[in-house]
Amino acid sequence: MSALIDARGITVEYRARPTVEDCSLSVAEGEILGVVGRSGAGKSILVRALIDLVPPPGRFAAGDVQLFGQDLRALAPAAARRMRGNDVGVVVQNPRAHLNPLLRVGEQIANVYRAHRDVKRPEARARALAVLRDVGIPAPERRFSAYPHELSGGMAQRAMIAMALVCEPRLLIADEPTSGLDVTIQDQILRLFRRSVDERGAGGVLVTRDMGIVARFCDRVAVMDDGRIVDTAGIPAFFTESGHSISRRLIAAASFAAAPEEVADPAAVRGAS
């Protein structure tokens, strides 16, 4: 399998102090990489660095990122934006801060689709409605016309996920995408995430604090602590064989009780979806 993303030696500095230091990871076609760690470990900054969206005053200080075989940071800004919107779907924390309060939710999703596809408004509207249904938003026709402030926190999160999926990206990067959702919708969204990867040979990076999600939906895991990747492993070896102290602590603290067969063969769980 070819690597969709290959990052080496990533270092991000804030006010000349490293927040992420010498991190390397890769994601292959058909694979979801889980990124886990304690609060403040640097998970969100790392995944933003992968797509050259480090929030200021942060600075990408060192490293190399190959995205679909190209150096994203070497592209012209317009070309980089096209790649991020079309080939890479991004779900961030705090969706209300990233939805335009002056535009209806459905229009924002349809505009993303029109920006990357040669389609008319009716086709873009139909695509936006279809993705709103996929992410479990009830009465999508009504929600299409709603403004962000009219949505609950969970609805706003699902709208952001719909925006990330609308162009069927080759790589999905999701930072705590289901933290504001109830468990039923959470499961629906993660199954959709998994299906998008499996059916289209896409890839995914999933930042989460939920080790149950890692066990059920990821293929490999990277553990961060103090800005560094301290452990990487495949699933299920991570849960059964990892000897790193941080990994063992995260597993021990997890608030789930995975059945042995789920840890032993996560693919079996996906097949039951």
Buried (B, 14 or more C-beta within 10 A) or exposed (E): EEBBBBBBEBBBBBEEEBBBBBBBBBBBBBBBBBBBBBEEBBBBBBBBBBBBBBEEEBBBBBBEBBBBEBEBBEBEEEEBEBBBBBBBBBBBBBBBEBBEEEEBBBBBBBBBBBEBEEBEEEBBBEBBBEBBBBBBBEEBEEBBEBBBEEBEEBBBBBBBBBBBBBBBBBBBBBBBBBBBBEEEBBBBBBBBBBEBBBEEBBBBBBBBBBBBBBBBBBBBBBBBBBBBBBBBBEBBEBBEEBEBEBBEEBBEEBEEEBEEEBBEEBEEBBEEE
